[in-house]
Amino acid sequence: MTTEHFDRVIEYRLSECKRVLIEKAKEYAKGDDDKLHNFNRAAQVTGECREKAIFGFFLKHLVSVMDIVDEMNKNYIPNKDLVEEKIGDSINYLLLLEASIEDKRNKNLPF
């Protein structure tokens, strides 16, 4: 892969992650006050911290990526849409996890 092609792949992925996070925030967040609303609610239901809830959502996508990699060991090349969706979702959940941790750090919360 050339440097130019690699750079295009990275730039595209980062812009898509941002686009999806902004779009999904309109659906899942409660206004500007709680961008992590769904994860706060999930944490209430499970009795775990918000970060465990985010990790649970992320795990589903990680398993999908693992399945793709396993299939590639059998000379399977996944279609572009599937790869974009699963990789993008995985990155986004890691970004949400980082945002959650940073939110608690800024609020000096002990949990």
Secondary structure as UniProt FT lines:
FT   HELIX           3..28
FT   TURN            31..33
FT   TURN            35..36
FT   HELIX           37..46
FT   HELIX           50..72
FT   TURN            73..75
FT   HELIX           80..107
//
